[in-house]
Amino acid sequence: MSSIKKLLIQKQIDDLIQLVAIGEQRSQLHSGWIQTIRLALGMSLRQLSERIGVSPSALNNFEKREQTEAISLASLKKVANAMDMELVYYLKPKQGSIYHTIKKQARLKALEILEQSNQTMKLENQETSIASQEIELERLTNEIANKIPANLWD
């Protein structure tokens, strides 16, 4: 492989890492991070396996287990250290923030409460307008999100 091509691959991987770090790219790669970084570093399977202290077949197994999401964090950390990398592990809220995750669940809980209330009111011929139901839904959602009751996730 030419040195220009190697530099281009290294730049692409560095750019990808930056996008993952700021949350603009999913962190999964088809071939896995171990293999991708190892190849970008120009490190052979044998060289990395020696740095880790495992056989090349064991390292190959690590790479395959990473691709199937079956590798342990301890193994990933060992590989990362051997490549002079840092393993970064965290849970990222799908809603963008913890607050938005709570608010989404609070809205579901508020809908559940209001549906029960609306059923009772329908039976008594006291149903409220859609507009007032929306206002109450928003009020109750905010109240639940702010208080975070113990049954929020039930």
N, C-alpha and C positions, 0 to 999 in steps of 0.2 A: 504494500500500500504506500502511495506517495506521501511525502511529509505534508504537502498541502492538503491532501484528503484527510490525513490524521488531524491536522489543526482544525479543519472544518468540522469534523466529528466532535472534537473536544469543545469547540465553541457552541455547537448545537446542544450538547449535553449540559454545558454550563448555563445556557439560556433556558433550557428545560427545567433545570434545578431552580433557577430564579423564579420561573412562572409557578412552579409547585409551591415554593416558599411563600409567595404572595397570594396563593389560592386561586390563580387563574388557570391552572392545569391540574387534572387529576394526577395522582401520584403513581398510578399503575402503568407499567410498561409491558408490552407483550412478551419481551424476552427477559423481563425482570431487571431490577436495579443492579444486582450483583454482576450479572453478565455484561450489562450495558456499561457500567463504570469500569469494570475490569478491562474490557476491550478498549474503551476510550483512553485508559491509562497505558495501553500497550502491554498489558500484563497477561501472561499465558496462564492457563489453568494450573499448570505445574508450579509456576512462580507464586501464585496466590496461595495455593494449597500448602506450600512450604512455609509461607509467612504465617499461615493460620495454625499449622501443625497438624494437618489432616492429609489424607491421600487425595490425589486428583479425582478419584471416583467419588470420594465423600464430598468434595467441593462441587462436583457435577451434580450430585444429589441435592446439595444446598440450593443450587441454581434452579433445579427442577421443582423442588418444594416451594421455593419462593414464587415461581410462576403459578402454582396451584394454591397459593395462600396457605400452605401447610408448614412453613418454616417458623421456628421459634424466634422470639425477640432476642434471646441469648445468642443464637447462631448468627442472626443478622448483625448484632453488635460486634461479635467476634470478627466477622468478615469486614465490617466497616472499619474497625480499628486496624486490621491488617492492610487496608488500602489507604490508611491515613484519612479516613472519612469519619464524620459524626453521624450516628444514627439519630434521626429526628422522628419521634413518634408522638402523635397527638390525635385527639378526636375533634373533628371540625363540625360544627353545627350545620346541618343541611339548610337551615333557615337563615344562615348568615351570622346569627348571634345566639347566645343562650337565651336572652330575653325574647327573641322572636320564636324560639322553640317553645318556651313557656307560654307565650301568647297564643300560639297555634293550639296547644293543648287546652289552654283556658277557654278558647273559643269553642272547641269540641265539647268541653264540660258545660259551658254556658248553653249551648244548643240542646244538650241532653236535658238540662234543668228546665229550659223554656218549653221544650216539646211536651214534657210532663205537665207543666203548668197550663199550656195552651190546650191540651186534651181535656183537662178539667174544666177550663173556661168554655170550651166548645159544648161540652155536655150541659153546662148551665146557661147556654145561650149568651155568653158574655165575652165572645171572642173580640180581641183587639185588632186594630188595623195593622197592615203590613209595615207601615212607616213606624208606628209605635213599637212593634215587635223588633224592628231593626235597631231602634234607639236603645231598647232594653237589652238587646243582645250585645251591643257595644259597651254599655254600662256594666253589665254583668261580666263580660269578658275582661274588662280592665280591672274590675274588683277582684276577680279570681286570680288574674296574673299578678297583681300587686300583693295579694295575701299569700299566694302559693299554699293552698290548704293541703293537708296531709293526703287527701283523697284525689288530688289532681291527676295522678297517673293511674287511678283505678279504672 
